Amino acid sequence: MQIGISTTLPAKNLHVFQAGRASFKCRQPSLLNPLTKPNPSSQKPASSTELTQQHLSNLENLLQKKNQPEPKQVTKHAIENRGRGLLEGLNLSRIWPETKAAEEMSPRHLNRLKRLLSKTMEYSPRNNLGCRWREYHGCNDWSGLLDPLDENLRREVVRYGEFVQAAYHGFHCNPAMSTDEAPLPRHVALPDRCYKVTKSLYATSSIGLPEWVDDVAPNLGWMTQRSSWIGFVAVCDDNREIQRMGRRDIVIALRGTATCMEWAENLRAQLVSIPESDDSTQKVECGFLSLHKTRGIHVPSLAESVVEEMKRLIQAYKGETLSITITGHSLGAALSLLVADEISSCVSQVPPVAVFSFGGPRVGNKGFVNRLNEKNVKVLRIVNDQDLITRVPGAFIGDGSKQHQKEKRKNDSFERVFDVIDDNNPWAYSHVGTELRVDTKMSPYLKPDADVACCHDLEAYLHLVDGFLSSNCPFRSNAKRSLVKLVHDQRSNMKQLYTHKALSLNLERDRVRVPIPSCLPSPSS
């Protein structure tokens, strides 16, 4: 009987079995060989124990080789996981905090992204300002609070910016004004329920469009009206909020450019003297002054309205600790400075006056800057480094900020030359107050090459302030402001990672219920 083992055993073992093949022919085949069947009639044991043990040993080795698992193929995914595990083991976030911040900003963290893309606004905690309220209101020019940005000041800046957003929304809900009768009281949805609106404010242009404009474009409507609703006065009337802030706060909020007449006034960039000033060197932009001082057919001028209302409120809350906070964006930021100057000049026993401006242009020359400083008007300018509006109007020679003077005038021998140029140049504008500078490029959500409109957008400003830590730190990873309005208004300027995730989270534009202004797109809207 032939035993077929050559197909199951390695070649090196064949000579062993060939030598003992004769002894296996008449005996019972091995029970361990699957190619043979046992013979029940033969019960005699094998005569060669040594060869049998060798045979069993070979079979055992063979079976062990067959049962060994095949080596796993190393895939690219496995290599990436191994590398990621190695990097995680190094804990680079302890060495470079930017690594951790960038990771936390990643859209892989869907829960956090869902929260930021939710319609529910989330705010930083409101701490008790108490006896420090004057410091946050600018009594020391916000020294030590800006870089790094104090968390309480951040919350206050964002809150005042939302008052300006309410002014935008209040205007766009009903932009038209009747030329036949005085306007009715206007409802304004305030972001802070602790305040109540006490007066509407209007701005009127001193120029008018030619009559042929109505023939060429008869459907412009409110875009060509001379007088427009531009903001409101609100006062805090909640006792708990008054106690938290340390005083009763009066807010004046002014929106930016919206009508053709306002755009036309913006272009009147020549410097003119302030009418009430005895110093002829104190000058402001002609167009801004026109919108501030001009009376309408049925409405008083902006200057008259704010002075009258401030006198009334100061008398109504006589004996209480008061503050006046003026806030505005773009054109509203420029008018805020003129309003602050008007109040400090015409109101007796005026409480502390502070201006929080967003994306404001230059308003006057160095004489105007000195005028506000003499009246102790405190100004905090929030400026986006990529915003072109903050660099106009005028030919830039000097700047009113101390920081800029230190940077640009390090050599004292040139100071007199700059002063002569500033005093004699009709286009020499200067910025006012203290600067808080943010940068679009610091946001992990906005494209670094965002367009001019995005860099000037008010919601983009509030987004950047909410994420600002300091000038040498990345966007803070625990920023709380919702991204819904930013995605809605600046979708083309958002990084595709986040716009795609917004779509995947069913946050398409038509499902996001954000107030949409019914006006022509402009950098101020």
SULRAZI-V835172 format. One record per residue. N is the residue number from 1. RES is the residue in one letter. PSI is psi in whole degrees, 0 to 359 (none if undefined). OMEGA is omega in whole degrees, 0 to 359 (none if undefined). D_FIRST is the distance of its C-alpha to the first C-alpha in Angstrom with 2 decimals. Layout:
<<N,RES,PSI,OMEGA,D_FIRST> <N,RES,PSI,OMEGA,D_FIRST>>
//
This chain:
<<1,M,129,183,0.00> <2,Q,129,179,3.83> <3,I,120,182,6.49> <4,G,93,181,9.61> <5,I,348,183,12.41> <6,S,336,180,14.62> <7,T,350,184,16.43> <8,T,342,184,17.32> <9,L,153,177,18.27> <10,P,157,183,21.19> <11,A,332,184,20.90> <12,K,345,181,22.57> <13,N,2,185,19.67> <14,L,323,184,16.92> <15,H,333,178,17.91> <16,V,316,183,17.41> <17,F,332,177,13.76> <18,Q,324,179,13.24> <19,A,327,182,15.06> <20,G,16,184,13.02> <21,R,325,183,9.49> <22,A,325,181,9.33> <23,S,344,180,10.70> <24,F,346,186,8.27> <25,K,324,185,5.17> <26,C,5,181,7.52> <27,R,174,180,9.39> <28,Q,130,178,10.26> <29,P,155,181,9.24> <30,S,134,177,12.46> <31,L,344,181,15.11> <32,L,352,180,16.54> <33,N,114,183,13.85> <34,P,349,182,15.20> <35,L,355,180,12.30> <36,T,155,178,10.19> <37,K,141,180,11.79> <38,P,147,177,12.66> <39,N,107,185,12.20> <40,P,339,182,15.84> <41,S,343,182,15.56> <42,S,117,184,14.05> <43,Q,10,184,16.92> <44,K,142,179,16.64> <45,P,162,180,17.34> <46,A,147,182,15.58> <47,S,341,182,17.11> <48,S,93,182,17.57> <49,T,322,183,20.04> <50,E,317,180,21.17> <51,L,326,178,17.89> <52,T,317,179,17.35> <53,Q,321,177,20.91> <54,Q,320,179,20.57> <55,H,315,179,17.63> <56,L,323,178,19.81> <57,S,320,178,22.76> <58,N,318,179,21.25> <59,L,321,180,20.25> <60,E,319,177,23.81> <61,N,321,180,25.39> <62,L,317,180,23.58> <63,L,324,178,24.72> <64,Q,322,178,28.21> <65,K,322,181,28.50> <66,K,327,182,27.60> <67,N,351,179,30.09> <68,Q,132,180,32.93> <69,P,147,178,35.65> <70,E,144,179,36.49> <71,P,135,181,39.79> <72,K,141,178,42.77> <73,Q,126,182,44.73> <74,V,117,182,48.28> <75,T,167,178,50.69> <76,K,323,180,54.38> <77,H,321,180,55.27> <78,A,321,178,53.46> <79,I,318,180,55.32> <80,E,318,180,58.60> <81,N,320,179,57.97> <82,R,319,179,57.12> <83,G,322,180,60.32> <84,R,320,177,62.38> <85,G,322,178,61.20> <86,L,317,179,62.19> <87,L,321,178,65.64> <88,E,325,178,66.15> <89,G,331,178,65.35> <90,L,338,179,68.09> <91,N,61,184,70.60> <92,L,339,182,72.63> <93,S,336,177,75.14> <94,R,330,181,76.63> <95,I,313,178,77.24> <96,W,102,179,78.24> <97,P,335,181,79.66> <98,E,329,180,79.66> <99,T,316,179,75.84> <100,K,318,181,76.00> <101,A,317,180,78.86> <102,A,323,179,77.03> <103,E,319,181,73.91> <104,E,336,177,75.99> <105,M,351,186,77.66> <106,S,145,178,74.31> <107,P,355,175,73.70> <108,R,334,178,70.39> <109,H,81,188,72.54> <110,L,325,181,73.00> <111,N,317,180,74.79> <112,R,321,179,77.51> <113,L,322,177,77.77> <114,K,321,180,78.16> <115,R,317,180,80.97> <116,L,335,179,82.75> <117,L,8,177,82.39> <118,S,158,181,83.69> <119,K,349,181,87.14> <120,T,121,180,88.26> <121,M,136,178,90.27> <122,E,132,187,89.45> <123,Y,156,171,92.04> <124,S,152,183,92.24> <125,P,142,177,93.90> <126,R,105,178,97.69> <127,N,163,180,98.87> <128,N,116,180,102.39> <129,L,325,174,104.50> <130,G,233,185,107.48> <131,C,353,181,109.82> <132,R,8,187,107.74> <133,W,326,179,108.44> <134,R,325,177,111.02> <135,E,317,178,108.45> <136,Y,342,178,106.03> <137,H,359,171,108.98> <138,G,17,183,109.62> <139,C,331,177,112.49> <140,N,26,181,110.85> <141,D,34,176,109.44> <142,W,32,180,106.00> <143,S,129,179,105.75> <144,G,4,183,102.46> <145,L,351,190,101.01> <146,L,326,185,99.60> <147,D,91,8,97.16> <148,P,156,183,95.09> <149,L,124,178,96.11> <150,D,136,184,97.24> <151,E,326,178,95.30> <152,N,320,178,98.50> <153,L,321,177,100.09> <154,R,315,181,96.99> <155,R,320,180,97.28> <156,E,320,180,101.00> <157,V,314,179,100.57> <158,V,321,181,97.93> <159,R,317,179,100.11> <160,Y,328,176,103.13> <161,G,327,179,101.01> <162,E,335,172,100.06> <163,F,321,178,103.78> <164,V,321,176,104.03> <165,Q,323,176,101.09> <166,A,325,177,103.06> <167,A,319,175,106.00> <168,Y,311,183,103.87> <169,H,320,179,102.56> <170,G,325,178,106.05> <171,F,313,185,107.36> <172,H,339,176,104.57> <173,C,329,180,104.81> <174,N,79,186,108.34> <175,P,336,186,109.40> <176,A,147,175,112.40> <177,M,141,179,115.94> <178,S,141,176,118.94> <179,T,359,184,121.94> <180,D,340,183,124.31> <181,E,165,180,123.95> <182,A,146,181,122.78> <183,P,149,177,119.05> <184,L,161,177,117.92> <185,P,141,186,116.13> <186,R,135,176,112.48> <187,H,133,178,109.54> <188,V,125,178,107.23> <189,A,101,183,103.85> <190,L,146,177,103.84> <191,P,342,182,100.59> <192,D,115,183,102.25> <193,R,351,179,103.74> <194,C,352,180,105.91> <195,Y,155,174,108.19> <196,K,143,180,110.51> <197,V,132,180,111.98> <198,T,341,182,115.75> <199,K,142,172,116.66> <200,S,147,182,115.37> <201,L,145,183,116.07> <202,Y,146,175,116.86> <203,A,138,184,117.10> <204,T,136,178,119.37> <205,S,144,179,119.44> <206,S,358,179,122.80> <207,I,162,179,121.79> <208,G,158,180,121.17> <209,L,151,175,119.38> <210,P,154,183,121.45> <211,E,333,182,122.31> <212,W,344,179,120.32> <213,V,321,178,117.08> <214,D,330,178,117.50> <215,D,322,181,117.90> <216,V,318,181,114.81> <217,A,80,186,112.59> <218,P,348,186,114.26> <219,N,18,180,111.23> <220,L,330,174,110.81> <221,G,234,185,112.47> <222,W,343,180,112.18> <223,M,337,182,110.85> <224,T,6,181,114.45> <225,Q,146,184,116.32> <226,R,323,180,118.47> <227,S,138,181,118.00> <228,S,149,175,114.61> <229,W,126,187,113.25> <230,I,351,179,111.79> <231,G,199,186,111.08> <232,F,166,171,112.32> <233,V,133,179,113.68> <234,A,150,181,111.85> <235,V,142,179,112.67> <236,C,126,180,110.55> <237,D,21,177,111.77> <238,D,122,185,109.03> <239,N,322,180,110.21> <240,R,320,179,106.78> <241,E,323,176,106.09> <242,I,318,179,109.57> <243,Q,321,179,108.86> <244,R,317,183,105.49> <245,M,344,180,107.04> <246,G,2,179,110.12> <247,R,169,172,112.54> <248,R,121,186,113.18> <249,D,134,174,111.73> <250,I,124,184,113.30> <251,V,134,171,110.97> <252,I,117,183,112.02> <253,A,131,184,109.09> <254,L,131,180,109.48> <255,R,177,179,107.04> <256,G,190,185,106.53> <257,T,137,179,107.64> <258,A,326,185,107.13> <259,T,164,178,110.04> <260,C,323,181,111.39> <261,M,323,178,114.62> <262,E,322,175,112.78> <263,W,320,179,110.87> <264,A,321,178,114.17> <265,E,326,178,115.66> <266,N,330,183,112.69> <267,L,351,178,113.59> <268,R,80,193,117.16> <269,A,6,180,116.15> <270,Q,148,180,119.52> <271,L,136,178,120.84> <272,V,158,181,124.00> <273,S,150,176,126.14> <274,I,127,186,125.78> <275,P,318,185,128.87> <276,E,356,185,129.64> <277,S,138,175,129.07> <278,D,350,181,132.02> <279,D,113,183,129.80> <280,S,348,179,129.39> <281,T,352,179,126.40> <282,Q,111,187,124.27> <283,K,153,178,122.52> <284,V,170,181,119.70> <285,E,139,185,118.04> <286,C,314,183,120.31> <287,G,318,178,117.80> <288,F,318,179,116.66> <289,L,324,178,120.28> <290,S,312,179,121.11> <291,L,334,182,118.45> <292,H,326,190,119.62> <293,K,341,188,123.35> <294,T,135,176,123.84> <295,R,148,174,124.98> <296,G,179,180,123.73> <297,I,318,183,125.78> <298,H,6,182,124.79> <299,V,148,175,123.05> <300,P,173,177,124.27> <301,S,164,178,122.80> <302,L,319,180,119.79> <303,A,314,180,122.04> <304,E,319,183,124.53> <305,S,313,184,121.87> <306,V,324,179,120.11> <307,V,316,179,123.38> <308,E,316,182,124.76> <309,E,324,179,121.60> <310,M,319,178,121.28> <311,K,319,181,124.88> <312,R,315,182,124.31> <313,L,322,179,121.12> <314,I,323,178,122.60> <315,Q,322,181,125.57> <316,A,325,182,123.43> <317,Y,37,180,121.35> <318,K,135,181,124.18> <319,G,345,178,123.55> <320,E,159,174,119.74> <321,T,120,184,117.54> <322,L,160,170,116.64> <323,S,151,177,114.65> <324,I,120,180,114.54> <325,T,121,180,111.22> <326,I,128,183,111.21> <327,T,145,182,107.91> <328,G,165,180,107.10> <329,H,134,177,104.70> <330,S,243,176,105.61> <331,L,321,178,109.11> <332,G,328,176,109.27> <333,A,321,178,108.61> <334,A,315,180,111.57> <335,L,334,179,113.83> <336,S,322,179,112.81> <337,L,320,178,114.58> <338,L,322,177,117.73> <339,V,318,178,117.65> <340,A,319,178,117.30> <341,D,320,180,120.25> <342,E,315,182,122.31> <343,I,314,182,121.68> <344,S,341,180,122.42> <345,S,327,191,125.63> <346,C,351,182,127.05> <347,V,127,178,125.94> <348,S,151,181,127.81> <349,Q,46,183,126.01> <350,V,136,177,122.71> <351,P,174,179,119.58> <352,P,134,182,116.87> <353,V,128,178,115.60> <354,A,147,179,112.10> <355,V,129,171,110.31> <356,F,106,185,106.54> <357,S,145,181,105.94> <358,F,121,176,102.73> <359,G,41,184,102.48> <360,G,142,173,106.24> <361,P,175,173,108.07> <362,R,148,186,110.95> <363,V,319,184,114.20> <364,G,189,180,117.03> <365,N,189,182,118.16> <366,K,330,176,118.49> <367,G,322,177,121.83> <368,F,322,177,120.12> <369,V,314,179,117.53> <370,N,325,180,120.36> <371,R,314,179,122.08> <372,L,323,179,119.08> <373,N,321,179,118.61> <374,E,329,180,122.29> <375,K,4,176,121.85> <376,N,34,174,118.79> <377,V,123,182,116.50> <378,K,133,184,112.90> <379,V,125,172,110.36> <380,L,112,180,106.57> <381,R,118,174,105.12> <382,I,119,189,101.42> <383,V,131,171,100.37> <384,N,126,183,97.12> <385,D,337,181,96.68> <386,Q,3,184,95.51> <387,D,115,181,98.43> <388,L,335,183,100.92> <389,I,330,181,103.56> <390,T,355,182,104.26> <391,R,9,179,105.40> <392,V,165,358,108.17> <393,P,181,171,111.03> <394,G,165,174,113.03> <395,A,120,188,112.50> <396,F,118,174,110.90> <397,I,302,180,112.92> <398,G,176,180,112.99> <399,D,143,185,111.34> <400,G,344,183,112.79> <401,S,142,180,109.88> <402,K,323,181,110.23> <403,Q,317,182,106.61> <404,H,323,179,107.07> <405,Q,322,179,110.33> <406,K,324,183,108.63> <407,E,320,187,105.90> <408,K,342,184,108.13> <409,R,52,180,111.23> <410,K,329,181,110.04> <411,N,113,184,112.76> <412,D,337,183,116.14> <413,S,340,180,118.02> <414,F,356,186,116.77> <415,E,319,180,117.67> <416,R,322,179,121.20> <417,V,315,179,120.00> <418,F,320,180,117.63> <419,D,318,179,120.41> <420,V,317,179,122.80> <421,I,317,180,120.21> <422,D,319,185,119.38> <423,D,332,186,123.06> <424,N,352,180,124.01> <425,N,118,181,120.91> <426,P,350,181,121.22> <427,W,15,184,117.43> <428,A,93,178,116.64> <429,Y,156,177,114.75> <430,S,143,175,113.43> <431,H,158,183,110.91> <432,V,143,165,112.03> <433,G,199,183,110.56> <434,T,146,186,107.25> <435,E,134,168,103.98> <436,L,108,187,100.54> <437,R,125,175,98.25> <438,V,176,186,94.85> <439,D,129,178,92.45> <440,T,325,183,90.32> <441,K,344,179,87.69> <442,M,343,181,87.09> <443,S,132,177,85.80> <444,P,353,184,82.00> <445,Y,326,183,82.57> <446,L,148,176,85.14> <447,K,142,180,84.47> <448,P,338,178,86.11> <449,D,38,180,87.83> <450,A,149,185,89.25> <451,D,177,186,92.23> <452,V,319,182,95.90> <453,A,320,180,96.14> <454,C,317,182,93.25> <455,C,340,180,94.69> <456,H,353,184,98.00> <457,D,137,183,96.62> <458,L,319,179,97.83> <459,E,324,176,94.53> <460,A,322,177,92.83> <461,Y,312,182,95.50> <462,L,325,176,94.83> <463,H,317,181,91.08> <464,L,321,178,91.63> <465,V,319,181,94.05> <466,D,331,181,91.70> <467,G,359,185,88.95> <468,F,131,174,91.20> <469,L,299,177,90.81> <470,S,173,185,92.55> <471,S,339,182,93.01> <472,N,21,179,90.12> <473,C,153,178,87.60> <474,P,175,176,85.23> <475,F,131,186,85.68> <476,R,137,186,85.45> <477,S,340,181,82.17> <478,N,29,176,83.86> <479,A,141,190,86.26> <480,K,346,187,87.10> <481,R,135,180,88.87> <482,S,146,179,87.19> <483,L,2,187,85.95> <484,V,307,183,86.60> <485,K,324,179,89.98> <486,L,317,177,88.88> <487,V,321,182,85.87> <488,H,314,186,88.12> <489,D,330,187,90.92> <490,Q,42,182,89.01> <491,R,320,182,85.64> <492,S,343,180,85.77> <493,N,2,176,86.47> <494,M,148,177,83.67> <495,K,143,186,80.40> <496,Q,331,177,77.73> <497,L,319,186,75.42> <498,Y,326,176,77.92> <499,T,321,178,79.11> <500,H,320,178,75.53> <501,K,324,178,74.93> <502,A,320,177,78.19> <503,L,319,180,77.00> <504,S,337,178,73.67> <505,L,18,178,75.63> <506,N,44,178,77.61> <507,L,45,179,80.78> <508,E,162,187,81.74> <509,R,321,184,85.35> <510,D,350,180,86.46> <511,R,348,180,85.18> <512,V,113,184,86.90> <513,R,82,178,90.32> <514,V,136,180,92.37> <515,P,128,181,96.03> <516,I,121,179,96.30> <517,P,135,180,99.69> <518,S,65,179,101.31> <519,C,171,177,102.76> <520,L,140,180,102.06> <521,P,137,179,99.45> <522,S,161,178,101.06> <523,P,344,183,100.19> <524,S,350,185,102.21> <525,S,none,none,100.44>>
//
